[in-house]
Amino acid sequence: MNKYEDLKIWQKAMDLVELIYELMKDMPADEIYGLTSQIKRCSISIPSNIAEGAGRNSNKQFAHFLSIANGSTTELETQILLVQRLKSCSEHKIKPILDICIEVKKMNFSLQRSLNKE
């Protein structure tokens, strides 16, 4: 079992959730039960799946949950790109989120690769 709080990918994913919640404050009120809610749930899924995988009994299971987290990261990117296209938030607030998504995906692939070697 890995101590998930020590994983840099988990820490970065938690930073991403904080940025998402801050960004969602700027979203139109009519989106609170639509896109805003979906984006928040999606972002929370990323560190949650990393933590759940770290708590599993095998590297294979951990890699599986990292794969799910990667899917959530890609889903989040898509939703943020939609926010950008809808001009619901300024681009200077969106870019750092997209940059962290890319960073989390790179970290995820590296961690999955290392787990598959063991």
Secondary structure per residue as TSV (DSSP state, phi and psi in degrees):
chain	resnum	aa	ss	phi	psi
A	1	M	-	360.0	131.9
A	2	N	-	-94.0	145.1
A	3	K	-	-82.9	98.8
A	4	Y	G	-59.8	-29.8
A	5	E	G	-64.0	-22.5
A	6	D	G	-86.7	-11.3
A	7	L	-	-74.7	126.2
A	8	K	H	-60.7	-35.2
A	9	I	H	-65.5	-38.7
A	10	W	H	-65.9	-43.9
A	11	Q	H	-61.2	-43.1
A	12	K	H	-66.1	-38.9
A	13	A	H	-65.5	-36.1
A	14	M	H	-67.1	-38.7
A	15	D	H	-59.9	-40.0
A	16	L	H	-62.3	-43.2
A	17	V	H	-59.7	-43.2
A	18	E	H	-60.1	-44.0
A	19	L	H	-63.6	-38.6
A	20	I	H	-62.9	-47.2
A	21	Y	H	-62.2	-36.5
A	22	E	H	-67.5	-43.3
A	23	L	H	-64.3	-38.1
A	24	M	H	-67.1	-18.7
A	25	K	T	-63.8	-25.4
A	26	D	T	-88.7	-5.9
A	27	M	S	-73.1	150.8
A	28	P	-	-58.4	144.0
A	29	A	G	-59.8	-30.2
A	30	D	G	-72.6	-6.0
A	31	E	G	-99.1	1.4
A	32	I	T	-58.9	-33.8
A	33	Y	T	-100.7	2.7
A	34	G	T	-111.1	-107.2
A	35	L	H	-61.6	-41.6
A	36	T	H	-58.5	-48.2
A	37	S	H	-62.5	-43.4
A	38	Q	H	-64.1	-42.1
A	39	I	H	-64.0	-42.7
A	40	K	H	-62.7	-47.2
A	41	R	H	-62.1	-41.4
A	42	C	H	-62.8	-44.9
A	43	S	H	-64.4	-38.8
A	44	I	H	-65.5	-31.2
A	45	S	H	-61.6	-30.8
A	46	I	H	-64.9	-61.4
A	47	P	H	-67.7	-26.9
A	48	S	H	-65.0	-43.5
A	49	N	H	-70.5	-34.0
A	50	I	H	-63.0	-45.1
A	51	A	H	-64.3	-44.5
A	52	E	H	-62.3	-43.2
A	53	G	H	-62.8	-39.8
A	54	A	H	-64.0	-27.5
A	55	G	T	-85.0	-2.6
A	56	R	S	-80.2	170.0
A	57	N	S	-91.5	-1.5
A	58	S	S	-145.7	156.7
A	59	N	H	-64.3	-33.1
A	60	K	H	-63.2	-44.1
A	61	Q	H	-66.7	-40.3
A	62	F	H	-60.1	-46.9
A	63	A	H	-60.5	-36.6
A	64	H	H	-62.1	-45.7
A	65	F	H	-70.5	-30.2
A	66	L	H	-65.1	-36.6
A	67	S	H	-62.9	-42.2
A	68	I	H	-62.8	-43.5
A	69	A	H	-61.0	-37.7
A	70	N	H	-65.7	-40.3
A	71	G	H	-61.5	-41.0
A	72	S	H	-65.6	-35.7
A	73	T	H	-65.2	-42.9
A	74	T	H	-66.5	-39.4
A	75	E	H	-61.1	-43.8
A	76	L	H	-62.2	-43.4
A	77	E	H	-56.1	-45.0
A	78	T	H	-60.8	-43.9
A	79	Q	H	-66.4	-38.6
A	80	I	H	-68.5	-37.9
A	81	L	H	-63.8	-34.4
A	82	L	H	-65.8	-43.1
A	83	V	H	-57.3	-41.9
A	84	Q	H	-63.3	-45.9
A	85	R	H	-64.6	-34.0
A	86	L	T	-80.1	-5.4
A	87	K	T	57.2	38.1
A	88	S	-	-82.8	-20.2
A	89	C	S	-142.7	157.7
A	90	S	-	-73.2	148.8
A	91	E	H	-64.0	-33.3
A	92	H	H	-66.4	-19.5
A	93	K	H	-89.8	-24.6
A	94	I	H	-82.3	-39.3
A	95	K	H	-55.9	-46.3
A	96	P	H	-61.1	-32.0
A	97	I	H	-68.3	-45.2
A	98	L	H	-63.4	-36.9
A	99	D	H	-63.6	-42.0
A	100	I	H	-68.6	-37.1
A	101	C	H	-57.1	-45.0
A	102	I	H	-62.5	-43.6
A	103	E	H	-62.6	-44.3
A	104	V	H	-62.6	-41.4
A	105	K	H	-64.3	-40.8
A	106	K	H	-63.6	-44.9
A	107	M	H	-61.7	-40.0
A	108	N	H	-62.5	-49.2
A	109	F	H	-60.4	-40.7
A	110	S	H	-63.3	-44.1
A	111	L	H	-66.4	-42.1
A	112	Q	H	-59.7	-44.0
A	113	R	H	-60.1	-43.2
A	114	S	H	-67.5	-35.0
A	115	L	H	-68.8	-35.7
A	116	N	H	-73.0	-21.0
A	117	K	H	-79.3	-24.4
A	118	E	-	-79.5	360.0
